[in-house]
Amino acid sequence: MPRSINDQGVIVGNYLENLAFPAREITRPAIWPGPGGAGSDLGVNPTGSADAFGINDNQQIVGWQGGRASITPWLRNGTTVTTLPPLGDSDDTEALGENGNGVVVGSAAVAGGTLPGGNQAAVAWVNGKISTLGRLNGGAWSEALAINTAGQAVGSASPAGSSLLDSHAVKFSGGKAIDLNVPRGVNPGPAHATAINTSGVIVGDDPVSPDVSGLGNGFVYRNGHATELNSLIAPTPNVRLAGATGINDAGDIVGTAVLTQPDGTLSTVGYELLPVPTT
């Protein structure tokens, strides 16, 4: 699953590894040098689960790693991996995006609160110090998934009285989460703004799910309006762009597509969407 692309076209994300003993499947962080290039493991937390969520133009990478009793955020600079501080005594703090100035954003579980298992707060690390970013209309759940060089952060948040299953794609500003009002579909589910480039163009996924994959549609948000990515490509039978997870300043978008096989079964692949030059 590709999650982020920088302006050099380097992509980070994850793949699933099957371990024989004990038999289990774990998430591993991966890096791809560009379209068609073979991916490789980043080596973070080599004996356990980890995921890579963001990469900037300085090749710094952020993500999370799983331990016996906690999930911790990490920053990889060159070959050095540093653990970022959690929010208070949170045992689940994740780094999910980073800009070119080294500001990292993510989420942190907060004990207690109104939601089962506790609340969650969108957070940012500036010079290694963590702070919260805001909520949507007094809601109890939020996460920041990306930040651009202008310091504009985007992510997902639930309004008051709602859980993460009804989260909205948002932009964080002035200590609040602002709803982007992307398409919600007949049976609303979670929506996420997953990336924002220097020009302020946002991509993500909405809860419009036309099949049983559980994945919505990818969207691109420009000038206050969200457009479904599937409407911007030539009709391709049995292929649906189910979510966008990264966009760079050239407008290259990466994400996950759902493929419908001849027998009706579904599978997913990573994709890269390149803008068509205009004349």
Phi and psi in degrees as a GROMACS rama.xvg file:
@    title "Ramachandran Plot"
@    xaxis  label "Phi"
@    yaxis  label "Psi"
@TYPE xy
-73.5714  141.208  PRO-2
-122.29  -28.4276  ARG-3
-153.054  146.959  SER-4
-134.485  135.698  ILE-5
-97.7116  -177.499  ASN-6
-73.1307  -12.1651  ASP-7
-89.2963  -0.538657  GLN-8
84.2125  8.76616  GLY-9
-79.6025  134.472  VAL-10
-118.595  140.065  ILE-11
-125.409  158.01  VAL-12
177.067  -138.333  GLY-13
-145.232  167.324  ASN-14
-140.885  164.66  TYR-15
-102.343  132.09  LEU-16
-114.659  131.077  GLU-17
-93.3883  121.55  ASN-18
-101.424  140.241  LEU-19
-80.3078  -38.5117  ALA-20
-143.839  119.829  PHE-21
-68.7031  149.801  PRO-22
-63.2593  118.227  ALA-23
-165.007  166.24  ARG-24
-116.673  129.598  GLU-25
-125.239  155.442  ILE-26
-89.1588  131.53  THR-27
-123.946  143.335  ARG-28
-78.8505  138.846  PRO-29
-133.523  159.443  ALA-30
-135.993  138.975  ILE-31
-121.682  134.747  TRP-32
-73.1459  -14.9146  PRO-33
160.008  -175.618  GLY-34
-56.1103  129.073  PRO-35
80.1579  -9.00275  GLY-36
-76.821  149.284  GLY-37
-73.319  137.648  ALA-38
-81.8966  159.874  GLY-39
-142.039  154.977  SER-40
-75.0791  136.797  ASP-41
-77.4171  -15.6572  LEU-42
83.0797  4.88243  GLY-43
-73.8242  133.902  VAL-44
49.5084  61.499  ASN-45
-59.6922  -22.0177  PRO-46
-103.49  7.29546  THR-47
-144.045  -163.198  GLY-48
-85.0044  145.878  SER-49
-161.453  161.23  ALA-50
-144.657  144.623  ASP-51
-108.294  123.282  ALA-52
-110.533  -27.0191  PHE-53
-145.743  147.465  GLY-54
-140.939  135.127  ILE-55
-105.493  -177.135  ASN-56
-73.8351  -9.51731  ASP-57
-91.6828  8.51358  ASN-58
66.0487  18.3428  GLN-59
-78.3516  137.394  GLN-60
-125.339  140.896  ILE-61
-125.75  158.749  VAL-62
-179.201  -160.165  GLY-63
-130.183  159.217  TRP-64
-136.775  145.608  GLN-65
-98.7097  133.315  GLY-66
-111.082  -167.904  GLY-67
-65.7093  -37.7264  ARG-68
-134.022  11.7307  ALA-69
-156.234  162.118  SER-70
-119.077  125.495  ILE-71
-122.27  149.816  THR-72
-86.3587  148.348  PRO-73
-136.155  156.296  TRP-74
-128.461  126.6  LEU-75
-108.591  120.179  ARG-76
-122.542  107.413  ASN-77
68.81  -121.367  GLY-78
-105.611  3.27716  THR-79
-94.6419  127.445  THR-80
-109.639  125.102  VAL-81
-116.538  137.028  THR-82
-85.0093  127.808  THR-83
-84.3571  152.753  LEU-84
-69.3603  143.747  PRO-85
-78.6388  173.662  PRO-86
-87.2024  107.446  LEU-87
58.2406  -128.665  GLY-88
-101.12  22.9909  ASP-89
-60.1884  135.762  SER-90
-99.3359  9.41063  ASP-91
-146.097  88.7555  ASP-92
-123.514  128.097  THR-93
-125.268  136.782  GLU-94
-92.2151  122.393  ALA-95
-122.024  -7.09979  LEU-96
-169.225  161.476  GLY-97
-154.466  144.761  GLU-98
-103.751  -179.621  ASN-99
-70.3832  -12.6397  GLY-100
-93.2196  3.9339  ASN-101
85.0059  8.3972  GLY-102
-79.4821  128.43  VAL-103
-110.963  140.806  VAL-104
-123.698  162.673  VAL-105
179.357  -143.615  GLY-106
-147.422  159.857  SER-107
-145.277  131.964  ALA-108
-71.9306  140.037  ALA-109
-119.696  123.294  VAL-110
-63.0605  149.177  ALA-111
75.0527  -153.369  GLY-112
89.2094  -166.908  GLY-113
-94.7583  -14.8052  THR-114
-97.2326  149.349  LEU-115
-57.0035  127.978  PRO-116
84.5172  -3.22477  GLY-117
106.66  168.385  GLY-118
-88.1235  175.152  ASN-119
-140.133  138.906  GLN-120
-119.765  138.557  ALA-121
-72.0399  136.675  ALA-122
-134.683  164.175  VAL-123
-139.835  146.004  ALA-124
-111.188  120.604  TRP-125
-120.299  118.965  VAL-126
54.588  37.2296  ASN-127
81.7662  -2.20767  GLY-128
-103.446  136.035  LYS-129
-99.7928  143.112  ILE-130
-149.159  163.531  SER-131
-90.5778  157.09  THR-132
-106.687  -25.7544  LEU-133
135.645  171.842  GLY-134
-127.562  168.485  ARG-135
-100.445  107.061  LEU-136
50.7171  43.7872  ASN-137
78.7878  11.6407  GLY-138
-67.89  169.47  GLY-139
-108.243  1.7787  ALA-140
-137.09  128.274  TRP-141
-155.784  157.243  SER-142
-150.783  143.019  GLU-143
-103.461  127.675  ALA-144
-109.306  -17.4204  LEU-145
-162.179  158.13  ALA-146
-148.646  138.039  ILE-147
-96.4912  -178.927  ASN-148
-68.8892  -18.6712  THR-149
-83.5715  -0.463253  ALA-150
83.725  14.2883  GLY-151
-85.4064  119.572  GLN-152
-107.558  144.628  ALA-153
-131.204  163.806  VAL-154
176.833  -135.778  GLY-155
-143.943  145.368  SER-156
-156.111  150.358  ALA-157
-106.019  138.349  SER-158
-72.2479  169.741  PRO-159
-55.3802  136.127  ALA-160
85.6969  -1.78684  GLY-161
-116.593  157.595  SER-162
-101.823  -178.646  SER-163
-62.188  -18.0053  LEU-164
-72.6398  -10.804  LEU-165
-127.612  39.9567  ASP-166
-77.7508  155.56  SER-167
-114.949  150.346  HIS-168
-70.0144  130.113  ALA-169
-137.766  164.116  VAL-170
-121.177  136.616  LYS-171
-94.134  131.95  PHE-172
-157.611  133.923  SER-173
59.2204  33.3293  GLY-174
78.9465  12.6435  GLY-175
-132.626  160.302  LYS-176
-100.129  128.662  ALA-177
-108.578  124.422  ILE-178
-67.9045  130.116  ASP-179
-85.1801  -10.5763  LEU-180
56.6611  49.2996  ASN-181
-76.6089  165.272  VAL-182
-53.6532  139.914  PRO-183
-107.589  -23.1075  ARG-184
81.4863  177.515  GLY-185
-71.4951  -43.3445  VAL-186
-114.915  88.6977  ASN-187
-55.2685  139.35  PRO-188
-136.141  -159.88  GLY-189
-74.5607  146.018  PRO-190
-129.618  149.005  ALA-191
-139.181  134.768  HIS-192
-94.6222  112.02  ALA-193
-101.935  -16.3875  THR-194
-158.983  152.464  ALA-195
-145.318  131.157  ILE-196
-94.6086  -177.223  ASN-197
-61.0798  -31.5806  THR-198
-79.7463  -2.40859  SER-199
85.5171  9.32301  GLY-200
-76.4442  130.746  VAL-201
-114.52  143.05  ILE-202
-126.517  162.919  VAL-203
178.473  -156.787  GLY-204
-133.607  140.985  ASP-205
-108.88  169.424  ASP-206
-88.6556  24.6232  PRO-207
-83.5302  103.648  VAL-208
-115.715  99.0118  SER-209
-82.1954  -2.31352  PRO-210
-137.623  -172.23  ASP-211
-92.3879  12.9293  VAL-212
-71.1614  -20.823  SER-213
81.7405  1.38989  GLY-214
-105.276  135.174  LEU-215
-80.7352  -153.532  GLY-216
-107.726  149.978  ASN-217
-76.2888  146.931  GLY-218
-136.177  158.69  PHE-219
-123.213  135.961  VAL-220
-117.005  115.674  TYR-221
-133.885  141.552  ARG-222
50.2822  41.7457  ASN-223
77.7  14.8399  GLY-224
-139.804  137.175  HIS-225
-98.3886  133.745  ALA-226
-121.001  133.301  THR-227
-66.6345  132.144  GLU-228
-63.787  -33.0408  LEU-229
-64.1473  -20.4713  ASN-230
-82.3285  -7.64826  SER-231
-102.631  -2.31826  LEU-232
-116.014  160.682  ILE-233
-63.4025  138.463  ALA-234
-52.8963  125.919  PRO-235
-124.89  110.067  THR-236
-55.1747  135.2  PRO-237
66.1692  19.2203  ASN-238
-128.018  129.597  VAL-239
-134.012  127.634  ARG-240
-77.203  101.141  LEU-241
-86.987  -15.0073  ALA-242
-174.672  145.316  GLY-243
-110.921  133.191  ALA-244
-117.938  -11.8826  THR-245
-156.804  149.065  GLY-246
-146.201  136.711  ILE-247
-105.337  -177.155  ASN-248
-71.1879  -16.6914  ASP-249
-82.7587  -7.19315  ALA-250
89.5927  5.1929  GLY-251
-68.43  132.335  ASP-252
-119.417  138.038  ILE-253
-120.251  156.737  VAL-254
-179.989  -159.575  GLY-255
-120.114  133.174  THR-256
-112.28  146.043  ALA-257
-99.4076  127.199  VAL-258
-107.269  132.589  LEU-259
-100.722  117.317  THR-260
-77.1839  163.607  GLN-261
-55.5568  -30.2956  PRO-262
-87.3674  5.26357  ASP-263
92.8199  -8.84489  GLY-264
-74.0163  156.178  THR-265
-112.196  145.281  LEU-266
-142.24  166.166  SER-267
-124.846  148.284  THR-268
-139.423  157.585  VAL-269
-81.0569  148.899  GLY-270
-134.799  159.031  TYR-271
-125.38  128.295  GLU-272
-109.291  120.884  LEU-273
-105.989  134.125  LEU-274
-63.0231  145.384  PRO-275
-84.7943  125.038  VAL-276
-59.1434  141.217  PRO-277
-102.93  148.352  THR-278
